[in-house]
Amino acid sequence: MPQLVIVFEEPDSAVIEKLENRPIDPNSGAFCDSSDSEFEGNKVRANPRRCKSIVDDYREFLSQAIKAYESQMIRINA
């Protein structure tokens, strides 16, 4: 059982915008580090629906985590 769980909170719209602006590996579809120069000239943008789906999945996970660890949780407005 964890002694401490830290949650950095940010509005969904801000997270989706950040995801949409991150480069994507055109071969694997994986998000890359935004400072990765390999993709500088060939940035592929994420599908907005995929970004929203990622955030929705996280929100579902977070609701379960809150139920399980609320007494050990610190929530920080990021």
Number of C-alpha atoms within 10 A of each C-alpha: 6 7 8 12 14 10 15 9 11 11 9 14 12 10 16 19 14 12 22 20 15 18 24 21 18 13 6 7 12 11 17 14 13 15 10 10 11 12 16 11 7 12 17 17 16 20 11 13 11 13 19 18 13 14 17 13 11 12 13 10 11 14 11 12 14 14 9 12 16 14 11 13 16 12 11 10 8 8
